[in-house]
Amino acid sequence: MGKKAQWILLLVAATAGCGGNPSTRASARLSEAKEVRVARAERGVLPNVVTVSGTLAAEDQVVLGMKVSGRVAEFLADLGSRVEQGQAMARLDPTDFRLRVQQAEAALQQARSRLGLPPQTSHAGSPGSPGHAEGNPEAEDRIDPEQTSLVRQARAVMDEARLKRDRARQLFKEQLVPQ
């Protein structure tokens, strides 16, 4: 079949679907009757209902702040829940605080060694700890300034300088070095 014959066949099929009597279509719609009920009009009060969308906000709000900075480990109250005065709201992660204490203890040990004091265990000096002497908690922490490492180092430098000076004087007296 040629192209012209295909077009004619397509055109005939399309016009056949569009045909039909318009009055038959309207009568078919009218035959589908809908059930209708009639009611008597009454006077009454309708409830006041308003439908809105938005965000619900509390009447009272509180902004929380911590006395120290840190990372929050857990929240102990849910958002929107009622809380009492003095109730814990959150717990901070103690890791940072523990690390700061260890850092301070290490700095203390460095300072003690610079002063010539023996190393001290954590919290020594408190009653019941190994570094605590009965009656006088500072008995072990007596410092002899002459025995501190800084003073001993300064004394060694001074002694060496005196020896060099004395040698230079002696060599000058013997006229082995120029003035």
Buried (B, 14 or more C-beta within 10 A) or exposed (E): EEEEEEEEEEEEEEEEEEEEEEEEEEEEEEEEEEEEEEEEEEEEEEEEEEEEEEEEEEEEEEEEEEEEEEEEEEEEEEEEEEEEEEEEEEEBEEEEEEEEEEEEBEEBBEEBEEBBBEEBEEEBBEEEEEBBEEEEBEEBBEEEEEEBEEBEEEEEEEEEEEEEEEEEEEEEEEEEEEE
